[in-house]
Amino acid sequence: MKKRKIGIISPAYNLLPVFPKRREEGKKNLEEIGIEPVFLKNAVRDYSVSKKGVKERVKEINEMVKKDVDLIMASMGGFTSIQTLDEIDYETIKAKKISFCGFSDITSLLLAAYTKTGNEMYYGPVYTVNMCDYGGVDSYTRDSLLECLDGKKMELKPSSYYMPEFIDWADLEHKVRIKKQVKKDPDWKYIKEGTCKGKLIGGNLQTFLLLIGTEYLPVKSFKDKILFIEECEMNMDEFCSHLECLRLHGILDSVKGILIGKFDTPEMNEGIEEFVKDYFKDYKKPVVYNMDFGHVFPICTIPIGREATVECKNKKIKIELSERK
């Protein structure tokens, strides 16, 4: 089997120079699952929001697009990938059918590239967060990414474990530690029974709210799609206000269904069921919540632009993805 090549870029934050041992561990982890990581000469550089810093990030994106790679993955999220959107070489991305992968702030890059090219994009792992742990890439994150890249018909399923342990990366530079995996039962939930079909679109909610109504994410982009959203470091008031923004744009009415990822705090995960049941009580479309994607560990990869069928019936959830076209 031909080894895949994944280009690693830093469209927002760049921690590659800060944690060199972690960076090297990631290379080994990817090679073990049949992936060759590709870095440009300027990959290990300081991060800056200055005009010069933005040009460096844009240059890296456009240079990587020209390389012989199967996928381009962000090294990290952050807050500033939105700064790069005006100067990205979308024509070459479209012509070469290039896809990007990442989550959180990388939502800006994914949705802009999807809007401009129609290419499939992947809301999934980033290099430093998900690929570089000691002990290798966890099986759920690994298998979901590789299945998506294969492009065959597949299902999104709950993980059988979660990884709540926080280990400071600075400590890992001095001492090897492997994250613990805690077993769990399937815990995805839905509000009402129903079925919907449509292309997937979404990402980190507060990030793509910055793009709505621009050339990179017109409101019409959501029509007849299945919307997936996730958030982090947020309380219920903030999450409610973000949903209201979607409602006021007419997006909640225009999509065929909604998928909501787990939150990164126990408080939000404990309160979300009561909230969504009340908020969507008159909603006639499928709403699934507590899913394994976004700012949690482990995560599944969700292909933006891929057609999916969501079926909620008899206390069971089936999310089937079509073959990539």
Stockholm file with secondary structure:
# STOCKHOLM 1.0

chainA/1-325         MKKRKIGIISPAYNLLPVFPKRREEGKKNLEEIGIEPVFLKNAVRDYSVSKKGVKERVKEINEMVKKDVDLIMASMGGFTSIQTLDEIDYETIKAKKISFCGFSDITSLLLAAYTKTGNEMYYGPVYTVNMCDYGGVDSYTRDSLLECLDGKKMELKPSSYYMPEFIDWADLEHKVRIKKQVKKDPDWKYIKEGTCKGKLIGGNLQTFLLLIGTEYLPVKSFKDKILFIEECEMNMDEFCSHLECLRLHGILDSVKGILIGKFDTPEMNEGIEEFVKDYFKDYKKPVVYNMDFGHVFPICTIPIGREATVECKNKKIKIELSERK
#=GR chainA/1-325 SS CCCEEEEEECSSCCCTTTCHHHHHHHHHHHHHTTEEEECCTTSSCCCCCSHHHHHHHHHHHHHHHTSSCSEEEESCCCSCGGGGGGGCCHHHHHHHTCCEEECGGGHHHHHHHHHHHCCCEEECCCIIIIICCTTCSCHHHHHHHHHHHHTCCEEECCCSEECCCCCCHHHHTTSCCCCCCEECCCCCEESSCEEEEEEEEEEEHHHHTTTTTSTTSCGGGGTTCEEEEECCSCCHHHHHHHHHHHHHTTHHHHSSEEEEECCSSHHHHHHHHHHHHHHTTTCCSCEEEEESCSSSSSCCCEEETCEEEEEEETTEEEEEECCCC
#=GC SS_cons         CCCEEEEEECSSCCCTTTCHHHHHHHHHHHHHTTEEEECCTTSSCCCCCSHHHHHHHHHHHHHHHTSSCSEEEESCCCSCGGGGGGGCCHHHHHHHTCCEEECGGGHHHHHHHHHHHCCCEEECCCIIIIICCTTCSCHHHHHHHHHHHHTCCEEECCCSEECCCCCCHHHHTTSCCCCCCEECCCCCEESSCEEEEEEEEEEEHHHHTTTTTSTTSCGGGGTTCEEEEECCSCCHHHHHHHHHHHHHTTHHHHSSEEEEECCSSHHHHHHHHHHHHHHTTTCCSCEEEEESCSSSSSCCCEEETCEEEEEEETTEEEEEECCCC
//
